């Protein structure tokens, strides 16, 4: 692992950590529909009835991990 790959790995993990600390929230209406409530610190949701939008969070993580993997392989010198 060279220096650029280490930087890519650290940045990728850092982005994932920030995404975990500030996840997307949503709430369910009385009709069953879900509405986005934006992003907020994990320990203080935007509303008392808001929950973490796991599907959106996992989609974001998948994108970041994929981009990190591509960047990691791009800087492979072997």
C-alpha positions in Angstrom: 0.0 0.0 0.0 1.6 3.3 -1.1 1.0 6.8 0.4 -1.8 7.7 -2.0 -3.7 4.5 -1.2 -3.4 5.2 2.5 -4.8 8.6 2.0 -7.7 7.3 0.0 -8.4 4.7 2.6 -8.3 7.3 5.4 -10.5 9.7 3.5 -13.0 6.9 2.7 -13.3 5.8 6.3 -13.6 9.4 7.4 -16.5 10.1 5.1 -18.2 6.9 6.2 -17.8 8.0 9.9 -19.3 11.4 9.2 -22.1 9.8 7.3 -22.8 7.6 10.3 -22.7 10.6 12.7 -25.1 12.6 10.5 -27.5 10.1 8.9 -30.6 10.9 6.8 -33.9 10.9 8.8 -37.4 10.3 7.6 -40.9 10.1 9.2 -44.0 8.1 8.4 -47.2 9.9 7.9 -50.6 8.6 9.1 -51.3 7.5 5.5 -48.2 5.3 5.5 -46.1 7.5 3.3 -42.5 8.4 4.2 -41.2 12.0 4.1 -37.6 13.0 4.3 -36.5 15.1 7.3 -33.0 15.9 6.1 -29.8 15.1 8.0 -29.1 15.6 11.7 -26.7 14.4 14.4 -27.5 10.8 15.2 -28.3 11.6 18.9 -30.6 14.5 18.2 -33.1 13.6 15.4 -34.9 16.5 13.7 -38.3 15.4 15.2 -39.2 13.0 17.9 -41.0 10.7 15.5 -38.2 10.7 12.9 -36.2 7.6 12.3 -33.0 6.9 10.4 -33.5 6.2 6.7 -31.4 3.0 6.5 -32.0 2.5 2.8 -30.6 5.9 1.9 -27.7 5.6 4.3 -26.7 2.2 2.9 -27.0 3.5 -0.7 -24.7 6.4 0.2 -22.2 4.0 1.9 -22.2 1.8 -1.1 -21.4 4.7 -3.4 -18.6 6.0 -1.1 -17.1 2.5 -0.7 -17.2 1.9 -4.5 -15.6 5.3 -5.2 -13.0 4.6 -2.6 -12.3 1.2 -4.1 -11.9 2.7 -7.6 -9.6 5.4 -6.3 -7.6 2.9 -4.3 -7.1 0.7 -7.4 -6.3 3.7 -9.5 -3.3 4.5 -7.3 -2.1 0.9 -7.4 1.5 1.0 -8.6 2.2 -2.7 -8.8 
